[in-house]
Amino acid sequence: MSNLPWQKSTYSPDASNCVYIAAAPAKAIRLRESDTPSTILTTTTDVLRHLIRTLKSADRRSASG
């Protein structure tokens, strides 16, 4: 798994709180956090897209209310 091309999220501002993402075989997406890089979550693009949309929607609601 270490040979995956990990990319740091542009929303991760500093080196201690970074989220990394990597494309994996079979259309899987891998996610890890800089504090625990050996813990890797596996998902699909559809599930990740839904999660991001939900989080953005919740963020907009909290900012307006």
Summary of the structure (lengths in Angstrom):
residues: 65
radius of gyration: 13.4
end to end distance: 42.2
largest distance: 43.9
contacts: 133
relative contact order: 0.14
helix: 31%
strand: 35%
